[in-house]
Amino acid sequence: MDLHLTDKIVLVTASSKGLGKATALEFAKEGATVLLSSRTEETLALTVEEIKDLTNNPNVHYKTCDMSSAQELNALFKWVIEEFGGVDVLINNTGGPTAGGFKDLADEDWMTAFEKNLLSYIRTTRSVLPYMQANDFGRIINISSSSTKEVIDGLILSNTFRSGMVGLTKSLAREYGKHNILVNTIGPGRIATDRVAELDQLTADRQGISIEDVIKTNKNLIPIGRYGEPEEFAKAVVFLASPANTYMTGQSLIIDGGMLKAL
Ligand SMILES: NC(=O)c1ccc[n+]([C@@H]2O[C@H](COP(=O)([O-])OP(=O)(O)OC[C@H]3O[C@@H](n4cnc5c(N)ncnc54)[C@H](OP(=O)(O)O)[C@@H]3O)[C@@H](O)[C@H]2O)c1
């Protein structure tokens, strides 16, 4: 299937590693102009070179940006507008929130997670909408978590703010559908990245068991019997964010190998 991405400018935030990186790579394979961002310049620069080498696509660029900072987001979009004129496809991604239950968290933790995990997506969306509206085309994917369908014990910040993302997505889809701006949320279940390895280690430490045992237990909860690979997640993102998707909007999808029992 031709995804019609060769003339599109795609911004993938938080993309030096993990799901964001895999998503940027898939867009580059499709011939899009791909813009990456995250906080650590060294990792980001290496990732961009790696993607260019793997795809022979020279139109892959980066700028550092902390998703928690309004100032850095403004600088990112100034660069995007000045250098590329705008964004056709926005993939909102950011680092995961601090793990913990209700008793572990103070106001400061809640404010930090709100700014990093929800307000950041609101800010990026606000920046791209005028350009998308003017072009009568836009695709926005909000990367969330399986916690939007089934809460995860010990991740109350994710359970809270990612549900907000689903409401945001549905509202945006309804307000901007008439401008051919389609907005969807995609949540990973357990995709093998550094973040998931960190969370598995945390569980192992808390329960006093080995990380291998944690992984084995987790795999048993997944009908497909294994963690997902980042590119398996990325391929679904790329389709939904492409011009080939013409009618699916306002949805909250989970890519989890069948892990969740929730309908
Ligand atoms: N993998 C899964 O199965 C899974 C499941 C549920 C939810 N999620 C969520 O999906 C998102 C991506 O997860 P991942 O597994 O790909 O994580 P990852 O492998 O740890 O990668 C995180 C990426 O985000 C960047 N990043 C972190 N904090 C940032 C910030 N404040 N501003 C800008 N960039 C930032 C990191 O680069 P720098 O550190 O250099 O900034 C890195 O490129 C996270 O929100 C995670 O909680 C993932």
The ligand as a Gaussian input file, in Angstrom:
#p B3LYP/6-31G(d) Opt

LIG

0 1
 N        7.461000       0.612000      25.791000
 C        6.252000       0.310000      26.250000
 O        5.797000      -0.828000      26.159000
 C        5.415000       1.377000      26.883000
 C        4.248000       0.982000      27.556000
 C        3.403000       1.968000      28.073000
 C        3.724000       3.306000      27.907000
 N        4.878000       3.655000      27.267000
 C        5.153000       5.082000      27.138000
 O        5.564000       5.398000      25.812000
 C        6.511000       6.485000      25.859000
 C        7.785000       6.083000      25.138000
 O        8.317000       4.970000      25.830000
 P        9.601000       4.134000      25.382000
 O        9.331000       2.775000      25.858000
 O        9.922000       4.388000      23.974000
 O       10.706000       4.805000      26.329000
 P       12.314000       4.881000      26.178000
 O       12.815000       3.733000      25.393000
 O       12.803000       5.099000      27.555000
 O       12.570000       6.197000      25.295000
 C       12.157000       7.449000      25.773000
 C       12.515000       8.533000      24.765000
 O       11.929000       9.747000      25.215000
 C       12.942000      10.745000      25.382000
 N       12.508000      11.582000      26.493000
 C       12.377000      11.219000      27.787000
 N       11.957000      12.263000      28.510000
 C       11.819000      13.302000      27.660000
 C       11.429000      14.666000      27.814000
 N       11.101000      15.177000      29.006000
 N       11.423000      15.445000      26.710000
 C       11.774000      14.968000      25.507000
 N       12.150000      13.703000      25.294000
 C       12.177000      12.884000      26.377000
 C       14.221000       9.963000      25.605000
 O       15.383000      10.707000      25.225000
 P       16.107000      11.720000      26.254000
 O       16.191000      10.990000      27.565000
 O       17.418000      12.011000      25.637000
 O       15.234000      12.936000      26.318000
 C       14.008000       8.794000      24.652000
 O       14.300000       9.157000      23.326000
 C        6.726000       6.788000      27.343000
 O        5.877000       7.828000      27.737000
 C        6.330000       5.496000      28.018000
 O        5.953000       5.666000      29.363000
 C        5.726000       2.724000      26.761000

